[in-house]
Amino acid sequence: MSFNELKQSIIPGIQFEKPNVQSSILKIDQEGFHYSIGQNGNSKKVTYDILEKCYQQLESTNTFSRKWFNTTFPSIAKVASCNFTTIGGLFQHFGIATYQKSTYIKKEV
């Protein structure tokens, strides 16, 4: 799956698994997508720029880890650390990665 195919596949209503919780895509805009957090209607946003960098990391190294995410995006890791599991959860949902202890591992095609 190319990045553009991944991006186009993210549509409102998709439900996906994260460690210990389920989330869903709430809305899409030009910069990225909003996803649900918790049970009380709150949401956060992932930009397509960040999603693409994470996708490139997975493609180039076969892994996408929390350590890499926190080092690469320190300000986002502070205010929206759940973006890591959201991006990884979408990678899992679309069958391009599996999750193992703070790391998403690229699935062989």
C-alpha positions in Angstrom: 0.0 0.0 0.0 1.5 3.3 -1.0 1.2 6.4 1.2 -1.4 8.0 -1.2 -3.5 4.8 -1.0 -3.2 4.9 2.8 -4.2 8.5 3.0 -7.2 8.0 0.7 -8.4 5.0 2.7 -8.7 7.0 5.9 -12.3 8.1 6.0 -14.8 9.2 8.7 -16.3 6.3 10.5 -13.4 3.8 10.3 -12.9 2.1 13.7 -9.5 0.8 14.6 -7.8 -0.9 17.5 -5.1 0.7 19.6 -3.5 -1.0 22.6 -6.3 -1.3 25.2 -8.8 0.9 23.4 -10.8 1.3 20.2 -10.8 4.6 18.3 -12.5 6.0 15.2 -11.9 8.6 12.5 -14.3 11.5 13.1 -13.5 13.9 10.3 -11.0 14.7 7.6 -9.7 18.1 6.5 -7.0 19.3 4.2 -4.2 19.0 6.8 -5.1 15.7 8.3 -7.8 13.8 10.3 -9.4 13.9 13.7 -9.9 10.8 15.8 -11.8 10.0 19.0 -10.1 9.7 22.3 -12.0 8.3 25.3 -15.7 8.0 25.8 -16.6 11.6 26.3 -16.5 13.0 22.8 -12.9 14.4 22.9 -10.7 14.3 19.8 -7.2 14.9 18.6 -5.7 15.5 15.2 -2.9 13.8 13.1 -1.6 15.9 10.2 -0.8 14.2 6.9 2.8 15.5 7.1 3.4 13.5 10.3 1.5 10.5 9.0 3.7 10.5 5.9 7.0 10.7 8.0 5.8 7.8 10.1 4.9 5.8 7.0 8.3 6.5 5.5 10.0 5.4 8.8 8.0 2.1 8.7 8.9 1.6 5.0 12.6 2.4 5.3 13.4 0.6 8.5 10.6 -1.9 8.8 9.7 -0.5 12.2 7.9 2.5 13.7 8.6 2.9 17.5 7.5 5.1 20.2 11.1 6.1 20.9 11.5 7.2 17.3 8.2 9.1 17.4 9.0 10.9 20.7 12.5 11.9 19.4 11.3 13.0 16.0 8.2 14.8 17.2 8.9 15.9 20.8 6.3 18.7 21.0 3.6 16.3 19.7 4.7 13.6 22.0 4.1 16.0 24.9 0.6 17.1 24.0 -0.7 14.3 21.8 1.3 11.2 22.6 -1.7 9.1 21.6 -1.0 10.1 18.0 1.7 7.3 18.0 -0.8 4.6 18.7 -3.4 6.1 16.4 -1.0 6.1 13.5 0.2 2.6 14.4 -3.4 1.4 14.9 -4.2 2.6 11.4 -1.1 0.8 10.1 -2.5 -2.3 11.7 -6.0 -1.7 10.5 -4.8 -1.6 6.9 -2.6 -4.6 7.3 0.8 -3.0 6.9 2.1 -3.5 10.4 1.7 -5.5 13.6 2.2 -4.2 17.2 4.8 -5.5 19.6 5.7 -3.7 22.8 5.9 0.0 21.8 6.8 -0.8 18.2 4.9 -1.4 15.0 6.6 -3.9 12.7 6.1 -3.8 9.0 4.2 -6.9 7.7 5.9 -8.7 4.8 3.7 -8.6 1.7 
